[in-house]
Amino acid sequence: MLACMLSGLKMPMLNTHLRPDELVKCINGAEPKVLVFSRELLATVREIEPQLASVSLFVATQGGGLPEGYSTLQEVRGRSRPRLPPGGFGLPYMPFSGGSTGVPKFIVDAGEDGIPSERTKGMDDADRKRLRRELLRGIARLGIWSIDRNVVTLVPGPLYHSGPQIAVITLFFGSTLVTMDKFDAEEFLRLIEAEGVNYTFVVPTMLERILALPDEVKRKADLSSMQVLLCAAAPCPEHVKREINALFKHQGASRNVFNEYYGSGEATLISVLRPEDYEEDAERYKSVGRPAGSECRIYDPEEGRWCAPGEIGHVLVRNFRMYRIHYGNSDEMDRAFLEVDGVYWYDDGCLGYLSDDGFLYLVSRSKDMIISGGVNVFPPQIEEVLKTHPNIFDAAVVKVPDEDLGEVPGAVIETMDGETMDEAEILAHCKEQGLYGYNLPRAFKFTKRIPKTPAGKIRKSELEKEFGA
């Protein structure tokens, strides 16, 4: 990554869980000249090699039994010249979309000269400068610069996903980077103490698994070094935010460590929640922070108007970067832009509202919202209630077909290890926590593990197929 950064080269990263046919489509779409892979994936690379038209150099990170025409990383280094190649300077990361539906789409930055003219309708030079400043201000709110010593970063997530790049970025400022091959909650806590970690990027599932550890395990580690724990990629329940702060402070942290941002590979940074926000007003724990990095407004596309504070609608955003990028192997992103008052805005696929004091609250993904008998039901609100039950580790609420109401909420329940539950107990808990009517789950399914992407996002399409069957 550093070498590519210093020479202006782009570096798409591939999900190691992709099937061979998906890898072929992703690689051919990006048209790379070099493919770098770990030795364990040699058999897969050999299988797809004949279908990779653009690749002229295959590089394995370790040697041993490589076929003719393949090189090791060490051999490539040995042939290199001791000076920088011609080229510009820039972040090399070219992320792929999450790929929860269809083949992942890689996100291409066209550069300032490649801004699509249609999207920039209604935008002048002053607007561009303002949006560029806003993006830089948003990055400055991520908390990295509040750390009062050399940064030691723990990266527990997959490097090919866009979220962990927020942790990797500290490497460019000379930090120490500690990576995990695979997330393990107990090992995560051990590494914080052993390496003096003071900054990390996590997804909510990781925090939930840490909090589910036995008390004697959670209380072993000295967590006093931690200063900024940055969470994103999926909605984080309010109680998890509070409990993770309590755990780290109990184990020695000098301040609240939970920070959160809302964004995506396409929209980059949309909002940031800092400790001082919820310390000033505890209600803000429920939010994803104040818009930062992007201009953000709430819109009602059916009525064609902007929403008032507190009114739920589509989250629309504008920032400097999104006008310069597109999907390299799909025109799907262009369809997500919406013209409002002569200006193009990006619909990031979420429903939410802005409070009177300017904080953003998300209620659902627009595609996940359930319309039951004409009433809008927001799955995250039900999921958060379900996960407050002491015997429930995780929960997902999905659409279930219903002859009378069209669709109703169905709850997929992952219980704590060894715990058993019945539907009546779950419904009683939901009612005690204030759920009623259409917001009560109408169908239940118990599972050992709720399927999620490596980024921690629930594969709801899989669960809905199971319920439908």
C-alpha positions, 0 to 999 in steps of 0.5 A, a space after each residue: 500500500 505504501 509503495 502504491 501510495 508513493 507512486 500514485 498507483 491504485 490497489 483494489 483489495 479482494 475478499 478472500 471468501 469470493 468464489 473463483 467466478 466472482 474473483 474473475 469478474 472482479 479482477 477483469 473489471 479492475 484490469 490490473 497488471 499485477 496480482 499479489 496473493 498469499 501462498 495459501 491461495 495459489 491453487 485458486 489463482 492457478 485455476 483462474 489464471 487463464 481467464 485473467 487477460 490483463 495480469 502480466 505478473 503473478 506475485 506470491 507473498 511466500 515461495 515454495 513450489 511456485 509454477 513457472 512465470 510466478 514470482 515471490 514478493 522477495 524476488 520482485 523486491 530484488 529486481 526493483 530500482 532504488 528510486 521512486 518510479 514516475 507518478 503522483 502521490 495519493 491514497 492507493 486504496 480502491 475499495 469494492 462494495 460490500 457485495 451482499 447482492 451480486 458481484 462486488 463493485 469496485 469504486 473508482 476515483 476519477 480524479 478532479 478532472 473526471 467529475 461527471 458533469 451531470 452530477 455537478 449540476 448546480 455546483 460552482 467552484 465555491 461549492 466544490 471548495 466548501 465540500 472539500 473543506 467539509 470532508 477534511 473537517 470530518 476526517 479531523 473529527 475521527 479522534 486520531 489527533 486527540 491521542 496524546 502519544 505515538 499512535 498504536 493501532 489494532 486492526 481486527 477486521 479484514 484489510 480488504 474492507 473499506 472500514 478498516 482502512 480508517 485504522 490503516 490510515 494512521 500508518 501513513 503518519 508513522 504509527 505502529 500497526 497491529 493486525 489480527 488474522 481473525 477477530 477473537 474477543 479475548 485475544 483482542 483485549 489481550 493485544 490491547 494490553 500487550 501492545 499498548 494499543 490506543 486506537 482501533 477500528 471495530 464493527 458492532 458485532 466485535 463489541 457485542 462478542 467482547 461484552 458476551 465474554 465471561 466477567 473473569 475474562 473481561 476483567 483480566 486485561 489492562 485497557 488503560 492505554 486505549 483512547 479512541 475506539 472507532 466503530 462503524 459499518 453497521 448500526 451499534 445499539 445504544 446499550 453496547 455503546 454505554 457498556 463498552 465505555 463502562 468496561 474500558 473505564 473499569 479496566 483503566 481507560 482514563 476517558 470514554 473511548 467509544 467513537 462512531 462514524 456513519 459512512 460508506 465506501 461510496 459516500 465516505 464520511 457522513 457523520 461522526 459521534 464523539 464522546 463529548 457529544 453524548 457526555 453533553 446529552 446522553 440522548 445522543 448515544 442513540 444517534 450516529 453523531 453530527 454530520 461531518 465530512 458531508 452535507 446531509 439533509 433528510 428528504 421525502 421523495 414521495 412528497 418531493 420536499 425536505 423533512 422538518 427536524 424529527 421527521 423520518 425520510 431518506 438520508 441524502 448527502 453531498 461531499 466532494 469525493 462522491 462527485 468524482 467516483 463511480 462503480 468500475 463495473 456497474 452503472 448502479 451508483 449513478 441511479 442512486 443520485 437524486 436531483 433536488 432543487 437543481 442539485 444532485 444528491 446521493 441517496 445512501 439507502 438509509 432512513 433517518 431524521 435530524 434532531 433540533 440540535 443537528 444530530 443524525 438518527 438512523 432508523 433503518 435501511 430503506 430496503 429493509 423497512 417493513 410495510 405491514 398493513 400500511 404501517 412502516 416498521 423499522 427493524 433496527 428498533 425491534 432488534 435493539 429491544 431484542 438484544 437487551 434480553 440477557 439470554 439473547 446474544 444477537 437478533 435480526 428482524 426481516 420481512 416475512 410474507 403475510 396473506 393479510 398484512 402483506 409482510 410482517 416482522 420475523 425475528 431471527 434469534 441467536 441465543 447466548 451459548 447453551 440458553 433456550 427460549 420460547 416465543 412467549 418469553 421473547 414477546 413478553 420482553 418486547 412488550 415490557 420494553 414498549 413494543 406493541 402492535 405492528 412492531 411485535 415480531 410475528 414469526 420466530 427462528 432460532 439459529 446458532 449464528 446469524 449470517 454476517 459479512 466480514 464487515 459485520 452486516 447481517 445478510 438479511 436477504 439470506 434470512 428472508 429466503 429461509 423465512 419465505 420457504 
